[in-house]
Amino acid sequence: MLSVLAQAGSDFLVLQTLFFLLFGVVVGLVFGVIPGLGGTTALAILLPLTFGMNVTDAFAMCGGIMGAVAMGGSISAILLNAPGTAPSAATCLDGYPMARQGRAAEAIGAVATASPLGGIFGMLTLLIVFPLARDIVLLFGPPEFFLLAVFGLVSIAVADASNLLRGLIVAGVGLMLAFVGYDAVNGGVRFTLGSNYLWDGIPLVPALVGLFGMAEMIALSIQGGSVAADVDTARFTGVLTGIRSTLRHWRVVIRGSIIGTIIGAVPGVGGTVATFIAYSTARKADPRPETFGTGRIEGVIAPEASNNAKDSGALLPTLAFGIPGSAEMAVFLGILVLHGMQPGPAMFVEHQREIYSLVLALTMAAVLASIIGLICVRWLAWITRVPGAILAPTVIAVSLVGTFAIDSRAGDVVLAATFGVLGYLMLRFEYPRLPLVIALVLGETAERGFHQSMIIGRGDWSVFLSSPTSIVLVLLIVVSLSWSAVPMLRRQWAAYRSGGTV
């Protein structure tokens, strides 16, 4: 393995390959920053360009795009609360409050450190498990998909015990919205209100752009001022503080990277689930979970480490079975076929060098994107000082244009605007948006996995305990539910120790 890895590394000593890698990084950053575009759009646009390229150069460019788009999406998530990509939505939860406090540079410094560390962790994990790729992917069937979705929903539902009722209400609304569209298991169309646009369900990216970016811009327009609540306290230094904080919270980095790698390897789940589960796990493991969402640096570190690690995980099902682990990998699958490569177990034998070149490109792209982000952080932080009267309409216009550019559908623009108003009302009346996002993402997976599991088990619920993987997931769900009682038990124990009544 080491000899093949060394050969793949030598490919990047060629000036032409380095140029395509850098080109991919720049494209990934640009498409990541603009809300609604992302790596999938960039790969789709540049796919014809790879036809005349050799395999190494094509993989270098594609790896540069996929490795850098996360950094770009996180920059807009922190500065404007408008996630450039769907997985970056988790970074909004604490990254944007940090920007409001004048700590945008610190948050970007944390992103620039956690992202490459997560990418490196994912690369090392991928290299180790390549020989076991087939067995790992086969661990997940319909029962495991359902339990994984339930675990994600439970993790979010119990994350904030002080706001549990509102969180459950929002999650219920999110599940209702997730069931809109065609039912792939039982057939038929549901809750579309006669609109053909909703047959495929509610698209995630326009919903996220509206729920986070547009909602905050509406709020900023009404409140006035700038993103940084106090312009005089907006600091353009603090990058080193963010870097040191990330290294100090190395456990958060490792935990987020593990979650990103594992969830990324599960086909159909996607990076959005990975980043939100990483965020929720960091929140529950913290002794002060109620402070998350107010500008905690750990709330930026966890999803960012997961965001870059998930790309390496998504490669496993894509290369081993031809089952794309994410939307980006679905486009990349077309690039593989275009260059005469047939995904499958034989690919790990016949195209080892090319595979390792792609893995190295993903890792190098994450590092290069972080370096570029750190170089530009002083100028990027100025965005937080732009008056809302100028910034809000600009961001809303760019968000709507980016949303329309995905599929050229006017319905996406209307949907983004609708969710923008909904997001503002949730902000205004202090309803959490996180459960809505998670329910919207996981609802379809949970429903499809449940129906398929019932068909497989012929109505017998024991199908959800039929494999070691499903048993582990059930235990995780039970532990997650039990964990919500820990703060209450701590308070009762403290009252008992102080001599009070319980």
PADOLUM-817515 format. One record per residue: residue in one letter; z, x, y of N, C-alpha, C, O in turn. Coordinates in steps of 0.001 Angstrom, whole numbers, plus 500000, padded with zeros to 6 digits. Layout:
aZXYZXYZXYZXY/...
***
This chain:
m500000500831498787500000500000500000500000500860501256499295500566502221/l500799501928501236500904502774502417499586503452502735499247503631503905/s498831503833501703497541504486501943496548503519502589495805503892503497/v496547502273502109495650501270502699496078500955504126495237500764505004/l497386500902504355497891500645505698497506501779506648497174501538507809/a497553503010506153497146504151506979495662504083507298495259504396508418/q494838503680506333493409503534506579493138502445507623492287502600508499/a493883501345507508493719500274508497494144500749509886493510500405510883/g495217501538509950495660502070511235494645503008511854494494503050513075/s493951503759511017492943504688511549491779503949512197491093504507513054/d491547502691511795490466501912512412490706501687513897489760501540514671/f491987501660514294492310501391515698492263502655516552492548502613517749/l491905503767515940491699504989516715490288505036517300489965505923518089/v489460504084516910488095503987517433488135503252518776488751502192518887/l487491503805519775487534503255521128487012501824521167487568500977521867/q485956501554520425485352500218520448486324499174519906486429498079520458/t487038499507518824488000498572518247489160498326519203489630497196519337/l489624499386519869490697499235520851490253498357522019491045497586522560/f488980498478522403488465497642523496488520496164523118488961495329523908/f488064495847521893488077494440521468489506493926521315489773492752521574/l490429494798520894491834494390520819492375494058522202493018493025522388/l492115494940523179492582494699524545491914493467525146492554492694525859/f490639493288524861489922492101525343490563490834524789490757489859525515/g490894490854523487491552489699522882492915489435523494493295488280523684/v493661490497523806494974490334524427494853489668525791495607488745526100/v493911490127526606493724489545527938493312488076527830493837487230528553/v492378487773526933491953486385526736493128485530526259493315484410526733/g493919486062525319495068485325524821496090485035525903496644483937525952/l496349486005526774497286485794527878496786484712528822497548483833529224/v495501484775529176494940483797530120494957482398529526495380481448530184/f494498482264528282494464480945527641495862480446527318496083479240527214/g496813481371527157498183480960526912498879480453528154499679479521528078/v498585481056529307499234480666530554498799479274530994499609478505531511/i497518478943530792496994477646531246497441476550530281497052476570529113/p498248475598530741498755474543529847497623473755529192496686473321529862/g497721473580527892496760472775527171495690473553526445495047473011525545/l495477474809526804494408475575526160494931476234524885494834475644523809/g495478477435524983496087478064523814495103478844522964493908478902523256/g495632479442521905494845480321521059493763479611520280492710480195520023/t493992478362519893492988477622519133491708477466519929490615477682519406/t491840477090521201490675476932522061489978478265522272488749478335522227/a490750479329522502490160480651522724489373481113521507488256481612521642/l489951480950520314489256481357519087487990480538518874486959481077518471/a488064479234519144486904478370518946485762478762519884484595478754519493/i486115479105521130485082479477522104484431480805521731483218480966521864/l485244481759521261484728483100520970484244483255519536483762484328519172/l484358482217518709483921482320517322482457482755517188482171483635516376/p481516482176517950480124482637517808479944484114518169479054484779517638/l480796484630519078480675486026519492480964486983518340480442488097518317/t481784486562517391482157487452516285481041487622515261481118488496514398/f480007486793515354478940486837514354478239488193514338477893488700513271/g478032488770515494477334490043515570478246491252515524477786492371515754/m479527491061515234480502492149515222480824492547513786480660491753512860/n481289493794513611481766494159512289483137493524512056483762493038512998/v483602493527510816484815492801510439486040493346511178486877492570511640/t486151494652511292487329495251511938487417494855513400488491494497513882/d486288494915514116486290494539515533486583493055515714487305492663516631/a486014492230514826486260490786514918487731490483514678488317489668515392/f488339491125513684489754490913513405490627491453514532491664490867514844/a490223492559515143490981493114516265491007492134517432492055491923518043/m489862491535517745489793490587518848490590489321518530491337488825519373/c490427488796517301491145487581516924492651487832516877493439487010517344/g493043488974516308494460489313516284495023489486517679496167489114517939/g494217490059518594494661490206519983494916488865520638495885488701521380/i494042487903520363494221486567520939495479485901520389496319485423521151/m495605485872519064496729485167518445498065485835518743499089485162518854/g498054487179518875499303487874519153499754487781520590500942487930520876/a498807487532521523499146487536522951499339486152523533499975486006524578/v498800485123522875498835483793523469500270483284523605500566482505524511/a501162483719522714502560483279522784503217483779524067503972483045524705/m502934485018524445503503485582525671503002484822526892503777484515527799/g501710484518526917501160483768528043501758482376528152502098481921529244/g501885481695527005502464480358527028503905480347527475504356479388528102/s504641481411527159506051481485527537506221481760529027507197481316529633/i505284482485529616505366482765531056505287481473531856506095481248532757/s504314480623531530504210479347532260505369478420531908505795477617532739/a505882478523530685507033477696530298508255478055531132508995477167531555/i508474479340531373509638479792532143509469479499533622510378478967534259/l508325479838534167508145479740535615507922478311536089508357477944537180/l507236477489535263506832476166535731507303475034534833507058473866535137/n507979475359533727508359474364532733507141473647532172507233472502531730/a506010474321532194504764473786531654504323474698530522503655475700530774/p504680474377529267504347475279528163502850475442527995502123474464527826/g502395476684528043500971476935527876500503476587526480499356476179526298/t501372476741525488501069476354524107502218475491523599503327475537524133/a501939474700522558502957473782522050504220474500521574505316474034521888/p504127475621520826505362476290520401506216476801521552507425476967521392/s505608477054522715506367477567523858507227476499524516508013476801525413/a507084475248524074507886474175524670509374474422524471510179474041525320/a509756475058523355511173475340523118511728476323524137512914476276524463/t510876477214524642511319478198525637511636477532526971512413478065527764/c511038476372527221511303475657528478512779475284528613513323475258529717/l513417474997527485514736474376527515515769475225528234516629474685528930/d515704476547528083516614477438528809515880478383529748516467478882530707/g514598478635529481513838479535530340513640478988531739513799479712532722/y513290477699531835513080477111533159514379476996533951514369477281535148/p515508476589533339516769476636534092517104478036534607517690478167535681/m516742479082533863516959480444534355516106480707535587516562481332536543/a514855480224535562513997480377536741514563479614537933514484480083539068/r515132478440537675515750477656538755516935478387539361517268478184540529/q517574479240538563518717480017539037518297481354539642519147482169539999/g516988481581539759516503482844540300516484483973539286516442485140539676/r516512483664537997516575484674536935515293484685536111515321484945534908/a514158484400536774512888484353536048512546485712535454512084485791534316/a512769486787536218512448488126535719513283488473534492512784489102533558/e514531488072534490515397488324533337514881487583532100514868488135531000/a514460486334532289513940485557531163512650486165530626512461486245529412/i511759486596531525510504487216531084510779488542530386510090488892529427/g511782489284530859512172490517530180512641490251528763512333491012527846/a513397489155528581513854488785527237512676488397526346512630488766525172/v511716487644526912510524487264526152509728488495525742509278488606524602/a509559489423526691508765490626526432509412491525525386508739492387524821/t510689491344525119511371492129524087511440491364522770511157491926521712/a511814490087522826511965489303521600510625489057520910510563489050519681/s509549488855521681508242488562521086507733489697520204507407489458519041/p507652490941520724507171492017519839508116492306518682507667492658517591/l509434492161518909510370492367517805510142491339516701510176491671515516/g509909490090517098509595489059516115508282489345515406508168489143514197/g507277489823516166506001490169515561506125491307514562505521491264513490/i506910492329514910507117493464513997507855493013512740507516493423511630/f508864492170512924509605491652511759508676490858510855508708491013509634/g507845490003511458506909489218510665505921490091509921505577489815508772/m505457491164510589504513492077509946505148492745508726504544492792507654/l506366493260508893507041493933507779507287492973506625507098493325505461/t507714491751506960507954490747505919506663490412505184506646490286503960/l505586490268505943504295489920505346503813491008504394503307490717503310/l503974492258504806503546493361503951504353493393502655503826493746501600/i505623493026502735506478493043501552506115491913500584506101492106499368/v505823490732501139505623489558500281504167489325499904503874488394499153/f503246490147500406501840489960500039501645489838498521500907488958498078/p502273490681497728502082490552496275502629489242495702502223488818494619/l503549488603496428504166487365495935503643486139496672504218485055496576/a502531486318497420502055485255498312501786483956497565502168482880498025/r501134484055496421500772482840495678502008482059495260502064480839495416/d502995482765494731504214482097494258504990481454495401505558480374495237/i505018482114496562505771481583497697505157480287498209505870479319498477/v503835480269498344503167479080498879503330477895497926503447476751498365/l503338478174496627503453477095495644504858476510495543505062475532494824/l505823477083496242507184476553496227507288475214496941508251474475496734/f506297474893497788506382473693498617505373472647498155504167472887498107/g505917471471497815505109470306497512505547469154498398506339469368499315/p505059467931498159505445466780498995506953466575499142507404466324500260/p507772466668498065509221466490498270509810467536499209510664467228500041/e509342468782499066509868469850499925509428469646501374510204469912502292/f508187469175501597507731468898502956508596467820503609508983467940504771/f508894466764502844509730465689503388511120466202503739511631465921504824/l511735466951502829513085467464503075513100468458504225514065468510504987/l512043469242504358511965470175505480511899469427506804512532469822507783/a511126468338506826511046467520508040512391466871508357512807466824509514/v513062466375507328514387465770507534515369466806508058516174466514508942/f515305468006507519516192469075507983515974469368509466516932469560510215/g514716469402509881514432469628511301514979468516512178515547468780513238/l514810467269511740515308466134512525516836466130512580517424465879513632/v517466466406511455518931466431511409519479467548512293520471467358512997/s518832468712512254519299469848513050519332469507514529520261469885515241/i518312468789514988518269468418516403519252467301516704519897467307517752/a519375466330515784520229465165516035521687465550516210522392464948517021/v522154466548515457523569466915515510523832468108516420524961468592516499/a522792468585517109522953469799517919523887469571519106524628470474519495/d523855468374519680524662468096520868525504466849520600525061465724520831/a526708467065520116527572465942519756527958465110520969528211463912520837/s528008465728522160528408465005523363527344464015523821527646463086524571/n526101464201523378525017463318523796524309462750522569523099462526522582/l525085462521521511524508462177520216523797460831520249522697460709519709/l524400459816520871523821458475520859522459458459521561521485457923521032/r522405459048522747521124459079523459520087459899522695518903459564522679/g520555460987522058519639461789521267519053461005520102517868461140519797/l519878460181519444519400459370518339518420458299518823517432458000518153/i518706457730519990517782456719520551516422457344520822515387456778520471/v516434458520521454515187459201521782514447459602520504513225459472520425/a515193460093519497514554460462518227513905459255517565512821459365516992/g514571458094517643513987456880517082512688456499517774511720456114517120/v512668456606519103511434456335519851510348457335519446509183456967519288/g510744458614519277509783459636518874509173459353517515507976459567517319/l509985458869516562509463458517515243508494457336515333507473457314514646/m508819456355516183507913455227516369506562455699516908505512455229516468/l506598456624517856505354457151518409504594457981517380503363458008517382/a505339458666516491504692459495515469503937458648514451503015459146513806/f504310457370514293503664456509513312502433455805513874501798455018513172/v502093456078515123500896455475515718499652456097515078499593457310514878/g498666455265514762497402455774514250497159455418512799497818454540512242/y496217456100512198495795455815510831496829456306509822497332457425509924/d497133455463508859498059455817507791497250456428506653496547455722505930/a497357457751506500496526458459505522496924458159504093496125458374503181/v498145457663503863498605457408502495498273455987502059497659455788501011/n498671455002502848498482453603502475497219452983503058496821451886502666/g496587453694504004495411453143504648495778452187505769496914451721505848/g494823451898506627495084450981507731495461451713508999495843452883508975/v495348450999510110495656451552511432496834450787512005496904449562511897/r497782451532512630499023450912513100499264451224514566499024452341515024/f499738450233515292500292450394516639499315451053517621499746451775518520/t498024450818517467497043451445518364496711450571519572495997451005520477/l497224449344519589496964448408520694495472448199520915495027447969522039/g494699448283519821493259448065519909492475449231520468491283449088520738/s493102450378520651492430451543521230491946452482520132492738452919519297/n490662452793520128490127453745519150490679455150519375490748455949518442/y491068455450520603491590456776520928492847457102520123493079458261519779/l493653456091519823494922456305519143494803456272517623495817456349516929/w493597456161517096493435456133515639493963457408514995494531457348513905/d493793458545515632494267459823515089495701460132515489496182461244515271/g496383459159516070497758459376516492497835459935517901496817460094518575/i499034460227518332499253460777519670499108462296519606499908462956518942/p498107462866520278497917464326520236499100465048520862499632464614521884/l499505466140520251500752466804520631500652467532521963501543467417522804/v499566468282522158499486469131523357499506468305524641500296468626525529/p498680467250524798498787466442526023500175465841526211500668465743527335/a500812465434525096502161464868525200503153465900525712503986465584526561/l503077467121525215503999468172525647503744468584527083504683468802527848/v502474468693527453502140469054528838502721468033529805503272468397530843/g502598466750529461503146465718530330504656465676530312505297465566531357/l505229465765529110506676465599528947507459466716529640508550466475530158/f506921467917529653507636469031530261507050469404531625507705469234532653/g505826469908531628505256470430532873505107469395533969505613469582535076/m504411468297533669504154467299534702505435466597535128505608466285536306/a506333466347534179507599465686534528508388466528535526508933465996536493/e508452467835535296509190468707536212508513468790537569509187468859538597/m507198468784537581506490468843538863506676467550539663506758467580540891/i506741466426538963507031465158539650508437465215540252508658464819541396/a509381465719539451510750465847539951510817466812541130511539466563542095/l510065467915541057510056468891542147509462468293543411509935468573544512/s508430467473543264507812466825544433508790465885545117508827465802546345/i509583465176544320510533464218544892511714464939545540512174464551546613/q512202465996544875513364466722545380513011467640546546513830467862547438/g511786468174546537511403469159547553511908470546547194512556470726546163/g511618471522548035512062472889547773511093473615546864509904473298546841/s511594474594546108510782475390545205511417475382543825512473474782543622/v510762476057542867511310476116541508512683476752541526513626476204540953/a512816477914542184514124478541542361514925477689543334514544477553544497/a516017477120542876516782476176543692517184476787545029517155476112546058/d517558478057545014517900478773546245516958479961546346517107480948545625/v515981479856547252514952480887547369515560482254547640515037483261547162/d516641482312548388517234483597548745517852484303547553518052485517547589/t518161483555546487518786484184545316517768484519544233518136485069543195/a516482484196544456515458484491543463515279486005543364514822486646544311/r515638486563542228515611488020542066514362488431541285514011487821540274/f513703489475541779512540490007541089512924491188540209512099491732539475/t514192491575540297514722492550539356515533491797538320515901490642538534/g515802492420537241516538491763536169515829491882534841516327491406533820/v514653492522534846513919492707533598514747493512532610514824493169531430/l515372494592533097516189495427532215517381494646531666517812494873530535/t517908493727532471519003492882531993518545492012530833519261491846529846/g517336491455530964516786490645529883516537491454528626516780490978527517/i516049492686528795515798493557527638517103493907526943517203493846525717/r518114494278527749519409494632527154520043493432526461520653493575525402/s519902492257527053520480491054526439519840490767525089520521490371524143/t518533490969525003517834490739523737518311491697522660518555491292521523/l518446492981523021518914493975522049520375493714521662520775493965520526/r521164493209522615522560492922522325522695491731521371523609491681520548/h521779490784521495521798489609520618520804489809519476519954488952519235/w520906490917518788519957491236517719520057490246516563519073490018515859/r521220489663516364521342488672515294520475487449515581519865486882514674/v520427487051516851519588485908517235518113486232516986517349485380516533/v517723487482517288516338487907517072515989487844515596514951487298515224/i516850488398514753516568488422513312516533487004512741515651486662511954/r517510486183513151517547484805512636516287484039513053515689483342512233/g515883484162514310514679483488514771513427483996514073512524483217513765/s513370485310513819512206485889513134512110485386511703511019485083511221/i513236485296511029513242484792509646512758483344509609511938482977508767/i513271482529510528512860481121510573511371481009510861510671480218510229/g510880481804511822509463481756512162508574482154511013507540481526510782/t508961483196510279508159483660509151508127482631508033507073482370507453/i509283482044507730509355481081506630508636479779506978507815479290506202/i508948479221508150508321477950508545506830478138508773506042477248508454/g506427479285509322505013479550509556504206479585508272503013479280508278/a504849479956507166504147480043505882503960478685505217503256478583504213/v504580477642505762504465476311505169503270475592505798503316475275506987/p502215475327505047501016474704505625501316473347506242502060472545505678/g500730473101507401500832471805508036502053471583508894502131470579509603/v503020472502508849504239472316509646504042472885511049504261472187512039/g503632474143511136503243474691512427504334475416513180505518475314512858/g503897476165514209504810476991514990505749476202515877506830476688516209/t505362474983516275506229474184517139507528473842516420508609473907517005/v507411473481515157508603473193514371509457474455514233510682474393514345/a508809475599513988509540476857513796510357477219515030511524477591514909/t509759477117516219510471477518517433511616476567517757512672477009518211/f511426475273517532512501474325517824513639474436516815514804474281517178/i513311474705515551514372474904514566515131476193514880516354476240514750/a514408477244515294515069478498515681516003478267516864517117478789516892/y515547477484517840516381477175519006517611476379518590518729476678519012/s517394475357517753518505474514517322519523475308516509520729475110516652/t519027476215515649519925477025514827520773477946515700521975478090515476/a520139478572516701520889479433517621521936478633518384523034479122518649/r521590477417518730522517476567519474523725476182518626524863476212519096/k523463475820517371524560475408516501525448476575516101526644476396515871/a524876477763516017525659478933515620526487479506516763527340480366516542/d526241479036517978526948479555519144528292478837519318528378477635519067/p529334479551519740530637478892519941530641477913521106531542477080521203/r529650477997521993529558477071523134528186476397523148527395476645524058/p527888475560522171526543474962522095526221474050523265525052473844523591/e527263473496523905527021472570525018526419473255526238525885472585527122/t526500474600526297525950475329527446524465475619527300523828476068528254/f523904475369526125522459475548525967521726474486526777522161473338526865/g520616474889527358519875474005528253520239474201529702519672473555530584/t521206475113529964521629475388531344521228476783531803521583477208532902/g520476477503530948520059478850531328520657479932530458520928481028530947/r520874479657529172521392480652528239520260481558527770519208481069527358/i520461482858527827519425483802527437519110483683525946517978483931525529/e520122483298525127519882483130523691518880482006523419518164482035522419/g518834481005524326517888479914524186516458480328524446515532479584524123/v516258481497525022514926482065525206514599483026524069513470483054523579/i515584483809523653515366484845522643514991484231521298514034484678520664/a515725483216520853515522482649519516514113482087519317513446482479518360/p513630481184520184512277480655519952511182481690520130510139481599519483/e511400482688521010510362483687521223510216484619520030509099484989519668/a511329485003519414511246485811518193510539485022517099509733485577516353/s510837483731517002510210482874516003508731482673516294507919482590515372/n508376482593517576507010482287517987506023483345517506504935483009517037/n506390484611517618505473485665517183505554485920515683504557486298515067/a506730485718515086506870485931513648506094484893512846505662485165511726/k505917483699513421505276482631512664503803482918512390503253482378511430/d503142483753513204501731484059512981501534484826511678500591484565510932/s502429485770511412502333486509510152502580485585508972501905485687507948/g503555484676509113503815483729508038502635482806507789502327482486506641/a501965482371508869500833481453508730499646482093508016498786481392507483/l499599483427508006498510484109507307498582483929505793497557483948505113/l499803483754505264499975483673503809499153482543503175498302482825502332/p499374481277503549498576480210502925497104480277503300496245479860502524/t496806480803504496495411480893504934494619481846504052493517481524503608/l495181483011503801494478484014503007494609483765501511493671484029500760/a495759483258501065495992483106499628495276481893499038494825481939497893/f495164480794499818494604479558499270493513478940500125492877477968499716/g493290479496501313492349478853502219492930477617502861492194476767503364/i494266477507502848494960476386503487495523476888504807496484477657504798/p494965476487505933495423477032507220496871476678507504497274475521507389/g497656477693507881499057477472508200499275476940509602500389476541509942/s498224476926510431498327476416511802496922476093512279495940476380511595/a496834475482513478495517475146514032494708476401514311493497476427514089/e495380477451514800494685478713515043494107479269513750492979479762513729/m494877479191512676494418479711511399493258478890510842492437479412510089/a493184477605511208492058476784510779490756477311511374489731477364510694/v490802477702512654489621478287513295489343479665512704488192480027512459/f490410480429512480490242481770511923489645481708510519488944482627510097/l489923480631509805489342480440508481487816480410508569487118480942507705/g487315479776509632485874479752509849485316481141510110484200481453509695/i486093481983510800485650483355511069485595484150509763484685484955509568/l486558483932508874486541484602507568485279484244506785484601485118506246/v484975482947506731483792482489506003482528483032506662481571483393505977/l482529483088507986481377483594508725481068485038508344479910485454508362/h482093485792508003481906487194507634481880487394506122482057488510505634/g481661486315505386481449486423503955482696486641503132482606487152502015/m483868486269503649485122486430502910485590485071502417485680484116503189/q485883484992501147486349483750500559487859483824500355488326484589499512/p488632483039501115490087483094500957490505482754499536489917481878498902/g491501483432499048491993483226497696492727484457497214492751485476497904/p493321484376496046494067485530495517493235486803495434493762487902495609/a491925486660495165491078487849495036490942488598496358490621489786496369/m491185487910497465491047488554498765492059489672498951491784490643499656/f493229489549498327494258490576498455493886491839497677494502492891497851/v492881491722496823492419492878496058491155493465496671491020494683496788/e490235492598497061488925493049497524488896493430498998488059494235499405/h489805492861499818489742493095501268491107493504501821491513493040502887/q491802494357501108493123494780501556493075495450502929493891495153503801/r492133496336503109492061497088504369491849496149505555492478496307506601/e490957495172505384490696494229506480491931493381506779492233493105507940/i492641492971505732493849492165505934494906492953506698495517492433507632/y495120494194506308496106495020506996495683495308508431496532495440509312/s494374495408508673493891495589510046494259494388510905494655494541512061/l494126493180510329494487491965511067495983491924511360496390491574512468/v496803492280510373498251492273510567498648493267511655499485492961512504/l498049494454511628498331495455512663497864494968514032498527495213515039/a496718494275514070496211493753515348497171492732515940497413492733517147/l497725491852515088498693490868515571499913491549516188500398491140517243/t500398492589515517501600493284515997501321494063517268502096493993518223/m500219494805517290499870495585518476499599494677519672499915495030520809/a499013493506519412498732492565520499500024492062521127500111491928522348/a501034491783520295502320491323520834502944492388521719503516492071522762/v502839493650521312503399494748522113502624494914523413503228495047524477/l501283494906523340500463495068524541500681493919525521500785494140526728/a500752492693525002500975491538525881502318491649526585502437491282527755/s503325492148525890504641492312526501504608493366527600505222493190528652/i503896494456527359503785495515528379503095494985529628503539495239530748/i501997494240529427501287493663530575502184492671531319502206492644532549/g502923491859530559503834490905531186504910491586532003505251491115533088/l505459492702531500506489493434532236505920494081533500506588494141534532/i504687494559533406504061495168534577503864494134535686504018494436536869/c503525492920535285503186491880536267504367490991536639504202490051537416/v505565491269536096506673490334536273507056490155537740507415489048538142/r506990491211538550507380491099539954506502490095540684506985489314541504/w505203490121540378504291489201541056504384487805540458504267486808541170/l504595487740539155504725486431538520505953485684539028505920484466539199/a507041486424539269508277485791539724508130485149541096508910484265541449/w507145485580541872506914484972543191506579483479543084506783482716544028/i506059483078541911505697481665541737506908480772541943506779479648542428/t508093481270541572509296480442541693509687480214543146510549479381543429/r509068480941544070509397480772545490508354479957546245508526479675547431/v507273479576545565506225478783546214506764477381546493507358476777545601/p506576476847547694507070475497547998506510474456547040505352474528546626/g507350473487546696506942472463545748505746471652546226504953471182545410/a505609471482547536504495470713548077503151471359547746502129470676547685/i503153472662547535501927473381547158501841473551545644500781473371545044/l502969473899545043502974474230543618502749473006542733501960473062541790/a503434471905543027503391470734542144501973470183541972501528470034540834/p501241469873543056499883469349542840498956470354542165498054469968541421/t499176471645542424498335472665541782498575472688540279497626472695539495/v499837472701539881500167472744538455499703471471537751499164471529536646/i499911470330538388499484469066537779497972469053537582497482468623536538/a497230469528538592495768469555538486495314470500537373494446470149536574/v495901471698537320495526472660536276495903472134534896495154472316533936/s497053471489534792497490470939533507496528469864533007496178469832531827/l496106468986533913495191467919533520493818468471533140493189467995532194/v493361469479533886492072470104533552492161470799532191491258470675531364/g493249471526531967493433472192530684493537471205529543493007471449528459/t494219470089529774494336469056528748492973468456528420492656468225527253/f492169468204529450490834467635529221489924468624528499489054468220527728/a490125469930528750489247470950528168489410471083526662488526471637526009/i490503470598526086490738470749524649489660470021523854488984470630523024/d489491468708524103488519467909523352487583467117524261486795466302523781/s487664467352525563486816466650526544486976465134526431485996464391526471/r488232464686526290488516463255526187489348462810527374490391463391527672/a488875461771528050489613461254529196490959460678528765491911460658529545/g491031460209527517492290459663527019493412460685527014494572460325527212/d493086461966526791494115463010526822494735463130528211495936463368528341/v493923462965529236494426463043530615495363461874530904496429462052531494/v494955460679530482495791459494530688497106459632529918498171459282530427/l497021460144528687498218460308527872499171461321528497500381461095528532/a498630462449528993499475463463529631500175462878530853501360463131531072/a499449462099531646500048461483532836501131460479532443502174460397533091/t500877459719531382501866458739530909503145459419530457504244458988530805/f502995460491529672504169461224529215504845461967530370506043462244530317/g504079462287531404504690462893532590505659461937533264506763462325533647/v505241460685533408506124459668533991507324459412533076508457459296533542/l507058459325531756508150459124530799509144460283530859510356460067530851/g508629461508530918509509462672531000510355462677532252511527463051532217/y509756462257533372510532462205534622511645461165534527512762461407534984/l511343460006533934512373458977533790513504459462532876514671459144533106/m513157460228531844514187460775530968515045461791531711516257461861531508/l514404462579532576515172463504533416516080462738534371517249463081534550/r515530461714534968516258460950535981517489460282535394518533460234536044/f517384459765534175518494459037533561519203459859532484519984459326531697/e518919461174532459519636462147531623519534461835530133520532461853529413/y518320461552529684518054461424528257517409462721527774516490463215528427/p517860463290526650517298464559526165515861464388525685515530463395525037/r515020465350526004513614465282525585513367465972524255512368465693523592/l514254466864523855514055467630522638513927466757521382513013466994520593/p514794465760521156514630464925519958513294464194519916512742463980518836/l512767463808521077511472463132521120510365464056520627509492463643519863/v510410465318521074509389466279520665509444466528519167508419466490518485/i510648466784518655510799467077517236510368465888516382509685466067515373/a510760464683516774510371463494516011508855463304516054508252462909515057/l508250463578517182506801463430517315506072464432516428505030464120515851/v506631465645516323506008466688515511506201466426514023505266466577513236/l507413466033513637507761465952512220507568464567511603507620464419510382/g507350463566512431507264462202511914506171462031510873506417461473509803/e504975462500511172503858462354510243504113463137508955503833462645507862/t504646464359509084504951465166507902505979464478507010505831464447505788/a507017463929507629508060463262506863507516462024506155507810461803504981/e506726461218506858506193459994506258505248460302505100505352459714504024/r504324461238505338503364461580504286504071462182503064503761461837501924/g505025463088503321505762463695502207506565462682501426506657462775500202/f507156461702502121507960460676501437507085459812500533507408459601499365/h505975459314501080505104458440500287504529459180499079504496458642497972/q504082460405499297503514461171498187504576461482497133504287461479495936/s505799461750497578506883462026496636507204460787495805507445460897494603/m507211459615496429507481458383495695506382458092494674506648457563493595/i505141458444495030504039458252494076504199459207492888504021458822491732/i504540460464493203504711461463492144505873461076491225505759461166490002/g506989460647491818508169460294491045508190458874490543509150458456489895/r507114458104490840507031456699490414508245455907490873508812455103490134/g508620456165492120509719455427492725511096455969492419512090455405492875/d511186457047491659512486457620491298512900458638492360512188459611492606/w514058458407492989514513459268494077514920460661493593515074461577494401/s515091460823492302515462462150491788514361463175491987514578464366491763/v513181462731492405512091463672492666512465464655493770511924465758493836/f513406464244494647513820465120495742514836466171495295515293466981496102/l515187466157494014516065467190493457515420467833492235516110468326491342/s514096467824492207513377468245491007513011469721491005512448470202490022/s513313470461492074512966471880492126514069472642492853514801472058493651/p514194473942492582515203474743493301515006474718494808515980474705495561/t513743474711495260513477474684496703514009473409497334514630473451498396/s513768472262496679514246470991497235515768470925497216516370470357498127/i516398471493496197517866471499496138518441472322497284519426471926497908/v517818473478497561518266474316498678518133473562499996519023473633500844/l517035472846500173516830472090501412517848470960501547518342470697502643/v518165470293500437519187469232500474520533469819500889521248469233501702/l520871470962500337522133471626500699522144471992502188523166471844502858/l521018472464502694520937472797504120521147471559504991521794471630506035/i520598470429504558520778469178505306522251468770505312522786468372506346/v522900468871504157524318468509504050525165469433504926526058468976505639/v524877470739504866525629471691505687525419471414507163526361471496507951/s524182471085507547523891470796508948524662469580509433525196469581510542/l524722468538508602525482467346508977526975467650509056527673467169509948/s527451468452508114528877468798508102529240469667509289530350469582509814/w528299470508509712528568471436510808528872470704512102529585471222512962/s528327469491512245528560468738513478530020468351513637530473468049514741/a530768468360512512532181468007512583533074469190512943534261469008513214/v532514470401512949533309471601513217533945471585514604535140471860514708/p533193471270515702533836471247517023535022470286517097536037470596517722/m534893469108516451535993468142516466537205468702515723538338468547516179/l536971469353514581538076469927513822538740471060514598539956471236514531/r537931471832515341538496472909516155539420472341517225540514472858517457/r538963471265517879539787470659518930541081470110518341542143470257518946/q541008469481517175542208468934516551543170470043516142544385469902516283/w542623471148515636543467472269515235544138472904516445545310473277516387/a543373473029517570543958473598518786545071472693519316546104473172519785/a544844471361519232545894470443519681547116470527518800548243470432519286/y546910470702517514548032470827516589548818472117516851550049472112516826/r548097473229517106548762474493517341549561474489518636550590475156518750/s549068473721519617549767473671520897550931472681520900551641472548521897/g551114471998519789552241471085519668551925469664520077552811468812520125/g550656469406520374550282468066520776550024467192519562550218467615518422/t549586465972519817549265465059518713547775465136518413546946465366519294/v547477464942517170546068465005516743545494463592516707544322463410516375/
***
